[in-house]
Amino acid sequence: MPEYAIQTFNLSKKYFLKKEIVALDNVSLEISKGELFGLLGPNGSGKTTLIKILCTLIEPTEGKAFVNGYDVMNESLRVRKSVGFVSTENTLYYKLTAFENLEYYASLYKVPKNETKKRIEELLELVGLTSRADDLVERYSSGMRQRLSIIRSLIHSPDILFLDEPTLGLDIVSAKQIRTSVKNFSKERECSIILSTHDFREAGELSDRIGILSNGKIVAADKIENLKKQFETTSLEAIFEKLTSEA
């Protein structure tokens, strides 16, 4: 078994439009198995680009990346079987119930039929949606849909879960429910989680370790308490502002 959930070596991504845009610039990073890693950065810093490369949704321009020990370029199918991905884009089927949505995705991932019902029931309970399992998703609140999106990405029991701004645009109560759900399955399942967020409280509350991206570069990757000692402050926001203003 691989020692790391994620390894990148001098990973870069450039877009060639009217001019060259460097989205990622020689990013080297290691994330341990079972770790909940928070990824912080300003808009345009490269967070979503990094996640999309690691999920094999786009290809890097240079460098190497390994997810669960698999090369993202040469073993993309194995990578996809190893990961779950939740983005800000809602891809649920509103005219199906929550149970039917999960059942459909289970079939896509070829979850054995004799395991599907039990797995769905466990996941619905994990995020507090058991009583609403047979309701159409169009009747769900935005927070409920996001909780359903998260467990949909867990239906095939991935080793690694990517959460790209999972609480973006949610009200305080819904965001808290999402954070509680993340905590629950982080404790109960042997699953590495990479959490991209703009919310300092969320990053501090959930992460074992954080990485800060600025202008496509990793400017810090450490435990929050170590960064607070290094910068002699108790404020994660102050550390973020200092590092991103200097990058």
C-alpha positions as CSV (number, residue, x, y, z in Angstrom):
1,M,0.0,0.0,0.0
2,P,1.3,3.5,-0.8
3,E,2.5,5.6,2.2
4,Y,0.9,8.8,0.8
5,A,-2.6,9.6,-0.4
6,I,-1.2,12.4,-2.6
7,Q,2.2,13.1,-4.0
8,T,3.0,15.8,-6.5
9,F,6.4,16.7,-7.9
10,N,7.0,20.0,-9.6
11,L,3.4,20.0,-10.8
12,S,2.6,22.9,-13.2
13,K,-0.4,23.9,-15.3
14,K,-0.3,26.6,-17.9
15,Y,-3.2,27.9,-20.0
16,F,-2.4,29.5,-23.4
17,L,-5.1,32.0,-24.2
18,K,-4.2,35.5,-25.5
19,K,-1.2,35.2,-23.1
20,E,0.3,32.5,-21.0
21,I,-1.4,32.0,-17.7
22,V,0.3,30.0,-15.0
23,A,-2.3,28.4,-12.8
24,L,0.1,26.0,-10.9
25,D,3.8,26.7,-10.6
26,N,6.0,23.7,-9.6
27,V,3.9,22.4,-6.8
28,S,5.4,19.7,-4.7
29,L,3.2,18.3,-2.0
30,E,2.7,15.2,0.1
31,I,-0.5,14.3,1.9
32,S,-0.5,11.3,4.2
33,K,-3.1,8.5,4.1
34,G,-5.9,9.2,6.5
35,E,-5.1,12.9,6.8
36,L,-7.7,15.7,6.5
37,F,-5.7,18.4,4.6
38,G,-7.1,21.9,4.3
39,L,-6.3,23.8,1.1
40,L,-6.5,27.6,1.4
41,G,-5.8,30.3,-1.2
42,P,-7.2,33.5,-2.7
43,N,-9.4,33.3,-5.8
44,G,-7.3,32.3,-8.8
45,S,-4.5,30.8,-6.6
46,G,-4.8,27.4,-8.2
47,K,-6.8,25.4,-5.7
48,T,-9.4,24.1,-8.1
49,T,-6.8,23.5,-10.8
50,L,-4.8,21.3,-8.4
51,I,-7.9,19.3,-7.4
52,K,-9.0,18.8,-11.0
53,I,-5.6,17.5,-12.0
54,L,-5.6,15.1,-9.0
55,C,-9.1,13.9,-10.0
56,T,-7.8,13.4,-13.7
57,L,-10.3,16.0,-14.9
58,I,-7.6,18.1,-16.6
59,E,-3.9,17.2,-17.4
60,P,-0.9,19.0,-16.0
61,T,1.5,20.8,-18.3
62,E,4.6,19.6,-16.4
63,G,5.5,17.5,-13.4
64,K,4.1,14.3,-11.9
65,A,1.2,13.5,-9.5
66,F,0.3,10.3,-7.8
67,V,-3.1,9.6,-6.1
68,N,-3.3,6.6,-3.9
69,G,-0.1,5.5,-5.6
70,Y,-1.4,5.8,-9.1
71,D,0.0,8.1,-11.8
72,V,-2.7,10.6,-12.8
73,M,-1.5,10.6,-16.4
74,N,-0.9,6.9,-17.0
75,E,-3.4,5.3,-14.6
76,S,-6.4,7.6,-14.7
77,L,-9.0,4.9,-14.4
78,R,-7.4,3.5,-11.2
79,V,-7.2,7.1,-9.8
80,R,-10.9,7.7,-10.5
81,K,-11.9,4.5,-8.7
82,S,-9.9,5.6,-5.7
83,V,-11.4,9.1,-5.3
84,G,-14.7,10.9,-4.6
85,F,-15.1,14.5,-5.7
86,V,-17.6,17.1,-4.5
87,S,-17.6,20.5,-6.3
88,T,-19.7,23.6,-6.1
89,E,-21.6,22.4,-9.2
90,N,-24.7,20.4,-8.3
91,T,-25.0,17.3,-10.4
92,L,-27.9,15.6,-8.6
93,Y,-31.0,14.5,-10.3
94,Y,-33.8,16.6,-8.9
95,K,-36.7,14.5,-10.2
96,L,-35.3,11.4,-8.3
97,T,-35.4,10.8,-4.6
98,A,-32.3,10.8,-2.5
99,F,-32.3,7.0,-2.3
100,E,-32.7,6.8,-6.1
101,N,-29.9,9.2,-6.7
102,L,-27.5,7.1,-4.6
103,E,-28.8,3.9,-6.1
104,Y,-28.1,5.2,-9.6
105,Y,-24.5,6.3,-8.7
106,A,-23.9,3.0,-7.0
107,S,-24.8,1.2,-10.3
108,L,-22.3,3.5,-12.2
109,Y,-19.6,2.5,-9.8
110,K,-20.6,-1.2,-10.0
111,V,-21.3,-1.5,-6.3
112,P,-22.5,-5.0,-5.7
113,K,-26.3,-5.1,-5.7
114,N,-26.4,-7.1,-2.4
115,E,-24.4,-4.3,-0.7
116,T,-26.1,-1.2,-2.2
117,K,-29.1,-0.9,0.0
118,K,-27.1,-1.3,3.3
119,R,-24.4,1.2,2.1
120,I,-27.0,3.8,1.1
121,E,-28.8,3.5,4.4
122,E,-25.5,3.9,6.3
123,L,-24.5,7.0,4.4
124,L,-27.9,8.6,4.7
125,E,-27.8,8.1,8.5
126,L,-24.2,9.6,8.5
127,V,-25.5,12.9,7.3
128,G,-28.9,12.9,8.9
129,L,-31.0,12.4,5.8
130,T,-32.6,9.0,6.7
131,S,-36.1,10.5,7.2
132,R,-35.9,12.3,3.9
133,A,-34.6,9.4,1.8
134,D,-37.8,9.0,-0.3
135,D,-38.3,12.7,-0.9
136,L,-37.6,14.2,-4.3
137,V,-34.3,16.1,-4.3
138,E,-36.1,19.1,-5.8
139,R,-37.8,19.5,-2.3
140,Y,-34.4,19.6,-0.6
141,S,-32.8,22.8,0.8
142,S,-29.4,23.7,-0.7
143,G,-27.7,22.4,2.5
144,M,-29.4,19.0,2.2
145,R,-28.4,18.8,-1.4
146,Q,-24.8,19.4,-0.5
147,R,-24.9,16.7,2.2
148,L,-26.4,14.3,-0.4
149,S,-23.7,15.3,-2.9
150,I,-21.0,14.4,-0.3
151,I,-22.4,10.9,0.4
152,R,-23.0,10.4,-3.3
153,S,-19.2,10.8,-3.7
154,L,-18.7,8.1,-1.0
155,I,-21.0,5.5,-2.5
156,H,-18.1,3.5,-3.9
157,S,-16.0,3.7,-0.6
158,P,-13.2,5.8,-2.1
159,D,-9.8,6.0,-0.4
160,I,-9.6,9.8,-1.0
161,L,-12.3,12.4,-0.9
162,F,-11.9,15.9,-2.5
163,L,-14.2,18.6,-1.2
164,D,-14.0,21.8,-3.3
165,E,-15.6,24.6,-1.2
166,P,-18.4,22.4,0.1
167,T,-20.1,25.1,2.2
168,L,-19.9,27.9,-0.4
169,G,-23.1,29.9,-0.5
170,L,-24.7,28.0,2.3
171,D,-26.3,29.7,5.4
172,I,-24.7,29.3,8.8
173,V,-26.8,26.4,9.9
174,S,-26.3,24.4,6.7
175,A,-22.6,25.1,6.7
176,K,-22.4,23.8,10.2
177,Q,-24.3,20.6,9.2
178,I,-21.8,20.1,6.4
179,R,-18.8,20.5,8.8
180,T,-20.4,18.0,11.2
181,S,-20.9,15.5,8.4
182,V,-17.3,15.9,7.3
183,K,-16.2,15.3,10.9
184,N,-18.4,12.2,11.2
185,F,-17.1,10.4,8.2
186,S,-13.5,11.5,8.8
187,K,-13.7,9.7,12.2
188,E,-15.7,6.7,11.1
189,R,-14.0,5.9,7.8
190,E,-10.4,5.4,6.7
191,C,-10.6,8.1,4.1
192,S,-8.1,10.9,3.3
193,I,-9.9,14.2,2.8
194,I,-8.6,17.2,0.8
195,L,-10.8,20.2,1.7
196,S,-10.5,23.4,-0.4
197,T,-12.1,26.4,1.4
198,H,-12.0,30.1,1.9
199,D,-13.4,29.8,5.4
200,F,-10.6,30.1,8.0
201,R,-12.8,28.8,10.8
202,E,-13.7,25.8,8.7
203,A,-10.1,25.1,7.8
204,G,-9.0,25.5,11.5
205,E,-11.9,23.3,12.8
206,L,-11.5,20.4,10.4
207,S,-7.9,20.2,9.2
208,D,-5.1,18.1,10.6
209,R,-2.8,20.2,8.4
210,I,-3.2,23.0,6.0
211,G,-1.6,24.1,2.7
212,I,-1.7,27.7,1.5
213,L,-1.6,28.4,-2.3
214,S,-0.8,31.8,-3.7
215,N,-0.1,32.6,-7.4
216,G,0.0,28.9,-8.1
217,K,2.7,28.2,-5.5
218,I,2.6,26.4,-2.2
219,V,3.7,29.0,0.3
220,A,3.1,26.9,3.4
221,A,2.1,23.3,4.4
222,D,2.1,22.5,8.1
223,K,0.0,22.0,11.1
224,I,-1.9,25.1,12.2
225,E,-0.3,25.2,15.6
226,N,3.2,25.1,14.1
227,L,2.3,28.0,11.8
228,K,0.9,30.0,14.7
229,K,4.2,29.5,16.7
230,Q,6.2,30.4,13.6
231,F,4.4,33.6,13.0
232,E,3.7,34.4,16.7
233,T,0.0,34.8,16.3
234,T,-3.2,32.9,17.1
235,S,-4.9,34.1,13.9
236,L,-4.9,31.8,10.9
237,E,-6.3,34.7,8.9
238,A,-3.3,36.9,9.8
239,I,-0.9,34.1,8.7
240,F,-2.8,33.7,5.5
241,E,-2.6,37.4,4.7
242,K,1.1,37.6,5.5
243,L,2.0,34.6,3.3
244,T,-0.2,35.5,0.3
245,S,0.8,39.2,0.3
246,E,4.5,38.1,0.1
247,A,4.0,35.5,-2.6
